[in-house]
Structures are given as structure tokens and as C-alpha cells.
Amino acid sequence: VIRLVQMNATDCFLLEALFRNEVWGHINLPVSEMNERNACTSMSGGARAAFDALGGDDAITSADEEIATIGTQALELGAELPISDLRRLTASFARRSEALSLRACVVYFDTYAETLGDVEYYQERRLRGLNLIDDDGKPMTFDEMLSEGWKE
């Protein structure tokens, strides 16, 4: 859906009424480099804002410390913790997991954005499907098309 939200300029032709039954298939894969870059920026920015709102790396550290503290108490008490400590422990694991997931999301989209030059976009997929470009992405000449025979 984020690719659909980020469509603009020349990508919008995919939303033409002719394609309305196929638009989900088209945006399931990368549309254009600009669209993909905008989607990565949006996802990374949203995840980074949520990660920062949780307290960033400090949230992970404080959750780790609380888990360690409660774990130490459990060992001292013979693993019989009061329900309130068990709830604190569960909440700490949840905060830690959420922060780690958001940080991983930021890293994923930032890393993926660095590889966008190697991604195959809609136009290239479509031209390849029509046999108008070769496997290296180079346009075929009219003579090459005739020599290979027109394939649909």
C-alpha cells in the first residue's frame, strides 16, 4: 500500500481506469526508482520516529536492565515472583521487542534504499515481457526483433 500512497508524476498512469483491476498486481512490485525511494523514506522515517518516541536505544538498554533485575530477583527468590513482577517482566520484554523491531525496520529500509539502482522496475519488467529489451536491459533494435522473430 505504501507504494500506492507514494505514487506521483509519471507513475500515476498505473491508476488509469484501464488498469484498475490490475493495479494491486502492479504495485506489489517496485514501480519506479522515485516511488520506491519515497516508500523507503516514508517507512524508515515512520519507524525512526516511533523508535525515538520509545526512547531509542535507551529504551532497549533500560528494558534489558529491568529484565536482568527481575531475573536476578527471581533467582534469589527461587523463581517465585509476585504477579506484579511477572507483569513488569512481560512489559519489559514487550518494550524491548518493539524497540528492536522498529530499529530493524529502519535498518532494513535504509539498506534497501541503497540498492535501488539494482532493482527491476515496472517499465523494465513490461518491456522485457514484450521482448523489447534483452536480458541486460538494452533495447532491442528493429533488426534484432525481426531476426529473433516477434514473440508475444
C-alpha positions as CSV (number, residue, x, y, z in Angstrom):
1,V,0.0,0.0,0.0
2,I,2.9,2.4,0.7
3,R,3.9,2.2,-3.0
4,L,0.3,3.3,-3.9
5,V,0.5,6.2,-1.4
6,Q,3.8,7.3,-2.8
7,M,2.7,7.3,-6.5
8,N,3.1,10.6,-8.3
9,A,4.2,12.1,-11.6
10,T,4.6,9.6,-14.3
11,D,3.8,6.6,-12.0
12,C,0.2,7.7,-11.9
13,F,-0.6,6.2,-15.3
14,L,-0.9,2.9,-13.5
15,L,-4.0,4.2,-11.8
16,E,-5.8,4.7,-15.1
17,A,-9.2,3.1,-15.3
18,L,-7.9,0.6,-17.8
19,F,-5.6,-0.8,-15.1
20,R,-7.9,-0.6,-12.1
21,N,-8.4,-4.4,-12.0
22,E,-4.6,-4.9,-12.2
23,V,-3.3,-2.1,-10.1
24,W,-2.6,-4.3,-7.0
25,G,-0.6,-6.7,-9.1
26,H,1.4,-3.7,-10.5
27,I,2.2,-2.1,-7.1
28,N,3.1,-5.4,-5.5
29,L,6.5,-5.0,-7.2
30,P,8.6,-1.9,-7.5
31,V,7.0,0.8,-9.7
32,S,9.8,3.3,-10.3
33,E,13.0,4.3,-8.5
34,M,11.5,7.5,-7.3
35,N,8.4,5.7,-6.0
36,E,10.5,3.1,-4.3
37,R,12.8,5.7,-2.7
38,N,9.8,7.6,-1.4
39,A,8.3,4.4,0.0
40,C,11.6,3.6,1.8
41,T,11.9,7.2,3.1
42,S,8.4,7.1,4.4
43,M,8.7,3.7,6.1
44,S,12.2,4.4,7.5
45,G,11.0,7.9,8.8
46,G,7.9,6.5,10.4
47,A,9.8,3.6,12.1
48,R,12.6,6.0,13.2
49,A,10.0,8.5,14.7
50,A,8.3,5.6,16.6
51,F,11.7,4.2,17.8
52,D,12.7,7.7,19.0
53,A,9.4,8.2,20.7
54,L,10.0,4.9,22.7
55,G,13.4,6.3,23.8
56,G,15.6,4.8,21.1
57,D,18.5,2.7,22.1
58,D,17.9,3.8,25.7
59,A,14.6,2.0,25.7
60,I,16.3,-1.2,24.8
61,T,19.0,-0.7,27.5
62,S,16.5,0.1,30.2
63,A,14.3,-2.9,29.3
64,D,17.4,-5.1,29.4
65,E,18.3,-3.7,32.8
66,E,14.8,-4.2,34.1
67,I,14.7,-7.8,32.8
68,A,18.1,-8.5,34.3
69,T,17.0,-7.0,37.7
70,I,13.8,-9.0,37.8
71,G,15.7,-12.1,36.6
72,T,18.2,-11.7,39.5
73,Q,15.3,-11.3,42.0
74,A,13.7,-14.5,40.6
75,L,17.0,-16.4,41.2
76,E,17.2,-15.0,44.7
77,L,13.6,-15.9,45.5
78,G,13.8,-19.3,43.9
79,A,11.8,-18.2,40.8
80,E,8.7,-17.4,42.8
81,L,8.0,-13.9,41.7
82,P,4.9,-11.9,42.6
83,I,2.4,-11.4,39.8
84,S,3.3,-7.6,39.7
85,D,7.0,-8.6,38.9
86,L,5.8,-11.0,36.2
87,R,3.8,-8.2,34.6
88,R,6.7,-5.9,34.7
89,L,8.9,-8.6,33.2
90,T,6.4,-9.2,30.4
91,A,6.0,-5.4,29.8
92,S,9.8,-5.1,29.6
93,F,10.1,-7.9,27.1
94,A,7.3,-6.2,25.0
95,R,9.0,-2.8,25.1
96,R,12.4,-4.3,24.2
97,S,10.9,-6.3,21.3
98,E,9.0,-3.3,20.0
99,A,12.1,-1.1,20.0
100,L,14.3,-3.9,18.4
101,S,11.6,-4.4,15.7
102,L,11.4,-0.6,14.9
103,R,15.2,-0.4,14.8
104,A,15.4,-3.4,12.4
105,C,12.7,-1.7,10.2
106,V,14.8,1.5,10.0
107,V,17.9,-0.5,9.1
108,Y,16.1,-2.6,6.5
109,F,14.6,0.3,4.6
110,D,17.8,2.4,4.8
111,T,19.8,-0.6,3.5
112,Y,17.2,-1.4,0.8
113,A,17.3,2.2,-0.3
114,E,21.0,1.9,-1.1
115,T,20.3,-0.9,-3.6
116,L,17.6,0.8,-5.6
117,G,19.8,1.2,-8.6
118,D,19.9,-2.6,-9.0
119,V,16.1,-3.2,-8.7
120,E,14.0,-4.0,-11.7
121,Y,11.1,-1.6,-12.0
122,Y,7.7,-1.8,-13.8
123,Q,8.9,-0.2,-17.1
124,E,11.8,-2.7,-17.4
125,R,9.6,-5.7,-16.5
126,R,6.9,-4.6,-19.0
127,L,9.4,-4.0,-21.8
128,R,11.1,-7.4,-21.1
129,G,7.7,-9.1,-21.1
130,L,7.1,-7.6,-24.6
131,N,10.6,-8.7,-25.7
132,L,11.6,-5.1,-26.4
133,I,14.7,-5.3,-24.2
134,D,17.3,-8.0,-23.8
135,D,18.3,-9.8,-20.6
136,D,20.9,-7.0,-20.0
137,G,18.2,-4.3,-20.1
138,K,19.3,-3.0,-23.5
139,P,16.6,-2.0,-26.0
140,M,16.4,-4.4,-29.0
141,T,16.7,-2.9,-32.4
142,F,14.1,-3.5,-35.1
143,D,16.5,-5.7,-36.9
144,E,17.1,-7.8,-33.8
145,M,13.4,-8.2,-33.3
146,L,13.0,-9.4,-36.9
147,S,15.9,-11.8,-36.7
148,E,14.7,-13.4,-33.5
149,G,11.1,-13.4,-34.6
150,W,8.4,-11.4,-32.8
151,K,7.4,-13.1,-29.6
152,E,4.4,-12.2,-27.6
